[in-house]
């Protein structure tokens, strides 16, 4: 008499099998990178959205979350995640997209003097209420010029006299 010794797959094996079945599925957004990872003792699938394969990655993430019922979360630091549990195997699936940070170009020289900004500390003069584009293109000055401006403001505000 023989007995069946079928081994039940571990959750890591289940995740690998599920990943093999779903890659390229129509419900899944375009993926750049995928991995099977353990988080808090549970194996799951982590998929990085391929931003080059879609016109608007954030919109794609929102549509994916809407279509699948996934919880969409923005951590406020550029990471957008859509989390769901697969119905067939209760495996957690996370699709994520790291939004690119805006580029803040730094000019070669201070806006008010000839100081090379690469050689010294500097600040960007961004005013409250500035849009991202205004902030990105705001003048950049060296700290010495900033300190001179700070010292001059009280004199200007008081009609040229200081208290």
C-alpha positions as CSV (number, residue, x, y, z in Angstrom):
1,X,0.0,0.0,0.0
2,X,1.3,3.4,-0.9
3,X,0.3,6.7,0.5
4,X,0.3,10.1,-1.1
5,X,2.9,12.4,0.3
6,X,2.0,15.4,-1.7
7,X,3.7,18.4,-0.3
8,X,1.6,21.5,0.2
9,X,3.4,24.5,-1.2
10,X,4.7,27.1,1.2
11,X,3.4,30.6,0.9
12,X,6.7,31.5,-0.8
13,X,6.0,28.8,-3.4
14,X,2.4,29.9,-3.7
15,X,3.6,33.5,-4.4
16,X,6.0,32.2,-7.1
17,X,3.3,30.1,-8.8
18,X,0.8,33.0,-8.7
19,X,3.4,35.5,-10.1
20,X,4.2,33.1,-12.9
21,X,0.5,32.9,-13.8
22,X,-0.3,36.6,-13.6
23,X,2.7,38.3,-15.3
24,X,1.4,39.8,-18.5
25,X,-2.2,39.6,-17.5
26,X,-4.5,42.3,-18.8
27,X,-5.6,43.4,-15.3
28,X,-2.0,44.0,-14.3
29,X,-0.3,47.3,-15.3
30,X,3.0,47.2,-17.1
31,X,5.7,46.1,-14.7
32,X,9.4,47.0,-14.7
33,X,10.5,44.8,-11.8
34,X,8.9,42.1,-9.7
35,X,9.9,40.2,-6.6
36,X,8.6,37.8,-4.0
37,X,9.2,39.2,-0.6
38,X,8.4,38.5,3.0
39,X,6.8,41.3,5.0
40,X,5.8,40.8,8.6
41,X,6.0,37.0,8.2
42,X,3.8,36.9,5.1
43,X,5.1,36.2,1.6
44,X,3.7,38.4,-1.1
45,X,4.3,39.9,-4.5
46,X,5.8,43.3,-5.0
47,X,5.6,44.8,-8.5
48,X,7.2,48.1,-9.7
49,X,5.1,49.9,-12.3
50,X,7.0,50.5,-15.5
51,X,6.7,54.3,-15.9
52,X,8.2,54.2,-19.4
53,X,5.4,51.9,-20.6
54,X,2.6,54.3,-19.7
55,X,1.9,58.0,-20.5
56,X,0.8,58.9,-16.9
57,X,2.0,56.5,-14.2
58,X,0.0,58.1,-11.4
59,X,-3.2,57.8,-13.5
60,X,-2.3,54.2,-14.3
61,X,-1.9,53.5,-10.6
62,X,-5.3,55.1,-9.8
63,X,-7.0,53.2,-12.5
64,X,-5.4,49.9,-11.3
65,X,-6.6,50.6,-7.8
66,X,-10.1,51.4,-9.0
67,X,-10.3,48.3,-11.2
68,X,-9.1,45.9,-8.6
69,X,-10.4,47.4,-5.4
70,X,-6.8,47.9,-4.2
71,X,-6.0,50.4,-1.4
72,X,-4.1,53.2,-3.0
73,X,-1.7,55.1,-0.7
74,X,0.7,58.0,-1.2
75,X,3.3,58.3,1.6
76,X,3.9,61.9,0.9
77,X,7.5,61.3,-0.1
78,X,6.9,60.2,-3.7
79,X,6.0,56.5,-3.1
80,X,2.6,55.5,-4.4
81,X,1.4,52.0,-3.5
82,X,-1.7,49.9,-4.4
83,X,-2.2,46.9,-2.1
84,X,-4.7,44.1,-2.5
85,X,-5.2,40.5,-1.5
86,X,-5.6,38.0,-4.4
87,X,-8.9,36.2,-4.2
88,X,-7.6,32.8,-5.3
89,X,-4.8,32.5,-2.8
90,X,-5.0,35.3,-0.3
91,X,-1.5,36.5,-1.3
92,X,-0.8,40.2,-0.7
93,X,0.1,42.0,-3.9
94,X,1.7,45.5,-3.9
95,X,2.1,47.5,-7.1
96,X,4.2,50.5,-6.5
97,X,5.5,53.6,-8.3
98,X,8.2,56.0,-7.1
99,X,7.3,59.4,-8.5
100,X,10.3,61.3,-9.7
101,X,11.4,64.2,-7.6
102,X,11.4,67.6,-9.3
103,X,14.8,68.7,-10.5
104,X,16.0,71.9,-8.8
105,X,18.8,73.2,-11.0
106,X,21.5,75.2,-9.2
107,X,23.1,78.0,-11.2
108,X,26.9,78.3,-11.4
109,X,27.1,81.6,-9.6
110,X,25.2,83.5,-6.9
111,X,22.4,85.8,-8.2
112,X,23.9,88.8,-6.5
113,X,27.7,88.3,-6.5
114,X,30.3,86.4,-8.4
115,X,30.6,83.6,-5.8
116,X,30.7,80.0,-7.3
117,X,27.8,78.2,-5.7
118,X,29.5,74.8,-6.0
119,X,32.1,76.0,-3.6
120,X,29.8,77.4,-0.8
121,X,26.5,77.0,1.0
122,X,23.6,78.6,-0.8
123,X,19.8,79.1,-0.5
124,X,17.0,79.4,-3.0
125,X,14.8,82.5,-2.6
126,X,11.3,80.9,-2.6
127,X,8.4,82.9,-1.3
128,X,5.2,81.6,0.4
129,X,2.6,80.5,-2.1
130,X,5.1,79.9,-4.9
131,X,4.2,77.2,-7.4
132,X,6.6,74.4,-8.0
133,X,7.7,76.0,-11.3
134,X,8.3,79.3,-9.6
135,X,10.2,77.6,-6.8
136,X,12.3,75.6,-9.2
137,X,13.4,78.8,-11.1
138,X,13.7,81.1,-8.1
139,X,17.0,83.0,-7.6
140,X,19.8,81.2,-5.7
141,X,22.2,83.2,-3.6
142,X,25.1,82.4,-1.4
143,X,24.7,82.4,2.4
144,X,26.9,85.5,2.8
145,X,24.6,87.5,0.5
146,X,21.5,86.2,2.4
147,X,23.1,87.3,5.7
148,X,23.8,90.8,4.2
149,X,20.1,91.0,3.0
150,X,18.8,90.0,6.4
151,X,21.0,92.7,8.1
152,X,19.8,95.3,5.6
153,X,16.0,94.6,5.9
154,X,15.5,96.1,9.4
155,X,17.3,99.3,8.3
156,X,15.1,99.5,5.2
157,X,11.9,98.8,7.1
158,X,12.6,101.5,9.7
159,X,13.3,104.3,7.2
160,X,17.1,103.7,7.4
161,X,17.3,103.7,11.2
162,X,17.9,100.8,13.4
163,X,16.9,100.5,17.0
